[in-house]
Amino acid sequence: MTSSSAGDWTERTLVHDGVRLSCRDWGGSGPDTLLLHGLAGHSGEWDALAPLLRDAGHRVVALDQRGHGASERHPEDVSRAAYVADVVALVAELGLVRPLLIGQSLGGHTALLTAAAHPALPRALVLVEAGPGGAEPGVAEQIGDWLRAWPLPFPSREAAVTYLGNGKRDVGEGWADGLEARDGGLWPRFDPDVMQRSLEENGRRAFWEEWAAVSCPGLAVLGQDGIIDGGEYAEMVRLRPGLHGLSLPGTGHDVHLERPGVLGGVILDFVRRADL
């Protein structure tokens, strides 16, 4: 593993199964916490939440998942199992002890599958706008087409914030932070084809069996106008009656970008109540 300082956090890089993985290590002492961003995202999306958790007594790490950010852009394997294996490898490499797994969207799905396949690994699970889902044929292609339709390169940060935020500046700022300057403009740090392949399994089936296998305490945080509907949440509770959950008013899918302070308070309250 290699490391370099970046001010408030340290960038750490490791190679797992031939794939370069990068993470932001925010340091801190106390319970370990691992943050997982969503599809086409980056570890910097947690820059507002991570120091709140660290200053509240957590050791905090945010991973750039394979295919994203500073990690390998074109990994051959983008299966759900590969994403899970990366989490397990990072936990072992950094010596994290039963971390709290927090994931948004596809990162939450990765956290869910990790908790199901490795029940002794996490202390608890926090799903932000994420769940077992359902088979959605064509969804990978639809999202791939959306990513390929971005008007690239963005000529300025302001143009990127306006387009990617779609009326929500905090969301636009979070997405714009994931861009890189090159070739006369701002470009994403991912390949749309890789993103599309990363979603293929989610389009083919649901993951309710895996959800039912999760044994650690869980918290589900939903956006008022997010992607997890009432039926999916009700089934999550039916299968896991001990699930804690709430919806944050005035938010959408990017709860962690819209209300990082509120989300941090909700997570810390869950940790206290569950005596984790």
PECOR-V940255 format. One record per pair of residues at least 6 apart in sequence whose C-alpha atoms are under 6 Angstrom apart, sorted by the first residue. I is the first residue (numbers start at 0). J is the second residue. Records with the same first field share a line. If there is no record, write none. Layout:
BEGIN
I->J + J
END
This chain:
BEGIN
0->12 + 13
1->11 + 12
2->10 + 11
3->9 + 10
8->24 + 25
9->23 + 24
10->22 + 23
11->21 + 22
12->20 + 21
13->19 + 20
14->20
19->70 + 71
20->70
21->63 + 69 + 70
22->61 + 62 + 63
23->60 + 61
24->60
25->59 + 60
26->58 + 59
27->53 + 57 + 58
28->56 + 57 + 58
29->56 + 57 + 58
30->57 + 58
31->57 + 58 + 95 + 98
32->58 + 59 + 98 + 99
33->60 + 61 + 100
34->61 + 101 + 102
35->62 + 102 + 106
36->102 + 103 + 106
37->103 + 104 + 105 + 106
38->105
41->63 + 68 + 177
42->61 + 62 + 63
44->173
48->259
53->59
63->70
65->71
66->72 + 73
67->189
68->188
72->189
77->197
83->109 + 113
97->120 + 121 + 122
98->121 + 122
99->121 + 122 + 123
100->110 + 124
101->125
102->126 + 127
103->127 + 128
104->128 + 129
107->126 + 129
108->129
114->213
115->209 + 212 + 213
123->215 + 216 + 217
124->217
125->217 + 218 + 219
126->219
127->220
128->221
131->205 + 206 + 207
132->205
133->204 + 205
134->202 + 203 + 204 + 205
135->202
136->202
138->202
139->195 + 198 + 199
143->191 + 195
146->191
152->184 + 185 + 186
153->159 + 184 + 185
154->184
159->175
160->171 + 172 + 175
163->171
164->170 + 171
169->257
170->256
178->185 + 186 + 187 + 188
179->185 + 186
211->238
217->242
218->242 + 243 + 244
219->244
220->244 + 245 + 246
221->246
222->246 + 247 + 250 + 251 + 252 + 254
223->246 + 247 + 248 + 250 + 251
224->251
225->251 + 252
236->242
END
